[in-house]
Amino acid sequence: MIRIVAQYLSDLYDAEKQLNTPGIDEQDSIDLAELRDSVLLELEELSGGEAAVLEDLQDNRDSSAAELVLQNDDLEGSAPYQSNEKWVNEILLVTIAQSVYSFTEGQIDTLEVIANACPLSDGEAVLKARAMLALIDGGMEVYDDTQLCDPGEERSMATMKGQSFRVYPNPANTELIVECELAAHKESTLLLFNVLGQIVKGVTLTEKANKTVIPVNSLPSGIYWYSLPTFKSTNYSGKIIIQH
């Protein structure tokens, strides 16, 4: 099509040049004017045809993306790398795959949670999330995978200070597990917030139970924040994805 357009433009240029030649007779002028009008008409038809082709391509891409979204929803597996892949796929298919380059706050939050995971245990979706965030922010953030991939070291450091706190799995499906150490005769309340900042769960943790299981199967899938404000005089907080 590019060659055809280039040829038409060349013909149009020649016609205009000859029309402006001094001393051109009347019949030649009429013929050149008709040629010029014909070329302009052809270019207009080509332009309309190209727009239609591009529109069809976009429609086909949107349709394919919508079909892939349904297939992605049917994917099974609750391992972190599988859940992460499913979340990143969904965001990709409803945005970039359909020529949409604006992201909701919830989508960005989900990508940030996954991007800050360990790519060795949480899968290639971690790298995809980082790439998508780079597209959003216009720059690539540097991630310390040595630290992100070594949660055991992080827990041992906390224990050395007389503190230990962990919330998992992330993403979660039916339950969250909270591991913490509280001083004797102490208790604290773990608060779970939705994206609107509303408290959706409050669970009391006691020093008698180092591991507490919190059912979340009744909560809608999405991004949540947790906070343990009185634990060892420290405000422990973070993000959790719930995916059913």
Helices and strands as residue ranges (DSSP letters): H 2-19, H 26-73, H 80-94, G 96-98, H 105-115, H 119-122, H 125-137, H 145-148, H 151-160, E 165-168, E 175-180, E 187-193, E 199-206, E 211-215, E 222-231, E 234-242
